[in-house]
């Protein structure tokens, strides 16, 4: 499952970041690394972007970018 398919109010753990080059580097520079928990805070009214809580800060990502992040749901 990718972060694009994540549900609001759930917590997920990052398994892998797909892609390569500057986009992957940018995602990692924002603090999204393997094993990091991510809380899905809310979705914008038109569905894009999505707001996440990661490492005690708020981060908004486009759905296109969040489709590169493979996650699993935490219980």
C-alpha positions as CSV (number, residue, x, y, z in Angstrom):
1,X,0.0,0.0,0.0
2,X,1.2,3.5,-0.7
3,X,0.7,6.7,1.3
4,X,-1.7,7.8,-1.5
5,X,-4.2,5.2,-0.4
6,X,-3.9,6.0,3.4
7,X,-7.0,6.8,5.4
8,X,-7.4,10.0,7.5
9,X,-6.9,9.4,11.2
10,X,-4.6,6.3,10.8
11,X,-0.9,5.9,11.6
12,X,1.4,4.2,9.0
13,X,5.0,3.2,9.0
14,X,7.2,3.9,6.0
15,X,8.5,0.7,4.4
16,X,10.2,2.0,1.2
17,X,10.5,5.1,-1.0
18,X,10.2,4.4,-4.7
19,X,11.6,6.5,-7.4
20,X,15.1,8.0,-7.8
21,X,17.0,11.2,-8.2
22,X,16.0,14.6,-6.9
23,X,12.4,13.7,-6.0
24,X,13.4,10.8,-3.7
25,X,16.1,13.0,-2.1
26,X,13.6,15.8,-1.5
27,X,11.1,13.3,0.2
28,X,13.9,12.0,2.4
29,X,15.1,15.5,3.2
30,X,11.5,16.3,4.5
31,X,12.1,13.5,7.2
32,X,10.3,10.7,5.4
33,X,12.6,7.8,5.9
34,X,12.2,4.0,6.3
35,X,10.6,3.1,9.7
36,X,9.2,6.6,10.4
37,X,5.6,6.7,11.6
38,X,3.3,9.0,9.7
39,X,-0.2,10.2,10.9
40,X,-2.6,11.2,8.2
41,X,-4.1,14.4,9.5
42,X,-6.5,15.6,6.7
43,X,-7.2,15.9,3.0
44,X,-7.8,19.2,1.2
45,X,-11.4,19.7,-0.1
46,X,-10.5,18.8,-3.7
47,X,-8.4,15.8,-2.6
48,X,-5.0,17.2,-3.1
49,X,-2.7,17.9,-1.1
50,X,-2.9,15.6,1.9
51,X,-1.6,16.8,5.3
52,X,0.5,14.5,7.4
53,X,2.1,14.7,10.9
54,X,5.6,13.4,10.9
55,X,8.4,13.9,13.4
56,X,6.3,16.4,15.3
57,X,5.6,18.8,12.4
58,X,2.9,19.2,9.7
59,X,3.8,18.3,6.1
60,X,1.6,18.6,3.0
61,X,2.3,16.4,0.0
62,X,0.7,16.1,-3.4
63,X,-1.0,12.7,-4.0
64,X,1.4,12.1,-6.9
65,X,4.4,12.4,-4.6
66,X,2.7,10.3,-1.8
67,X,2.2,7.5,-4.3
68,X,6.0,6.9,-4.2
69,X,6.0,6.1,-0.5
70,X,5.2,2.5,0.5
71,X,3.7,2.1,3.9
72,X,2.0,-0.4,6.3
73,X,-0.7,0.5,8.9
74,X,0.3,0.4,12.5
75,X,-2.1,-0.9,15.2
